[in-house]
Amino acid sequence: MDEKYDVVVVGGGAAGLAGALALARARRSVLVVDAGDPRNARAGHVHNYLGRESTPPAELVAIGRDEVTGYGGEIVTGTVTAAERTADGFEVTLDDGRSVRARRLLVTTGLVDELPDIDGVAERFGRDVLHCPYCHGWEARDQAIGVIGGNPMAVHAALLWRQLSADVTLFRHRAPELTDEQREELAARGIRVVEGEVAAVEVDDDRLTGVRMRSGEVVRRQVAVVAPRFTARAGLLTALGVEVSEQVVQGHVIGSYVAADPTGATAVPGVWVAGNVANVTAQVIVSASGGLTAGAAINADLVAEDTRAAVAAHRAGVFADESDVSELVGGARRHGI
């Protein structure tokens, strides 16, 4: 409990590192705790990140870590097992048993992709079993694509992937019965519809070769598209009293997220969120933007608190300089202030 930081960031992906960078550049003491298990670890490259297009995910994280530590931020590998409110902030416990104190928390723990129970899908996910046309569509262009329906968004997904290939098949699987209008739309775009449930994806020589139906029929495909359920990693947040909401699209629950204001502030004072834990559709660049926004908001909140304490001290004529005020409100700073 000897270590105290202005901010502890839980999660070291794009959102967490962007927030930490903004805070470190504002001369805040920052600790990033990262388990080293990013959601996009299986993906070969990050896409749609202007200036970093096609950067491998691990490389992007390494670059971000160097930038954060270059401004005095600290990063440790581990997980946060608990966080409790204290009189002046939070006590944060790490999985190695140590505890640190923080004036504010930024939680960027992301989400879990809960995949459909189809043989082979989990093993191929992020390679030739995909879910997002913006993340992986260009790489799947002109291939034989099979969209496996799982919710009311199945037709929408098939139409999006049709933009990338003329050979798209929609396996209705467990999606709702198609309307006449939807069937007409699919037919007009040349998208074949296969009824019945999918049992597995077929693989040969480490490449996806088809989609096998429960009937035994195998439809040759090179890429399969699935619809995961996006579940926020929010255990730490719920323990602090933050509520988790259902993400509903067209009347169907596709996942969960933590509600926050536009800056990432939750309903619990002192706790901010950014990235996929708060936005299930955020790509890497959007998550980084959310982290930056939250970092700036946290710094502004701390500035306001520091100023209130400084005014109180000034009126009382108690403290000689800013370092005394800093010790009162947040512990000695680690940047020479």
Summary of the structure (lengths in Angstrom):
residues: 337
radius of gyration: 23.6
end to end distance: 21.4
largest distance: 83.2
contacts: 1159
relative contact order: 0.17
helix: 31%
strand: 30%
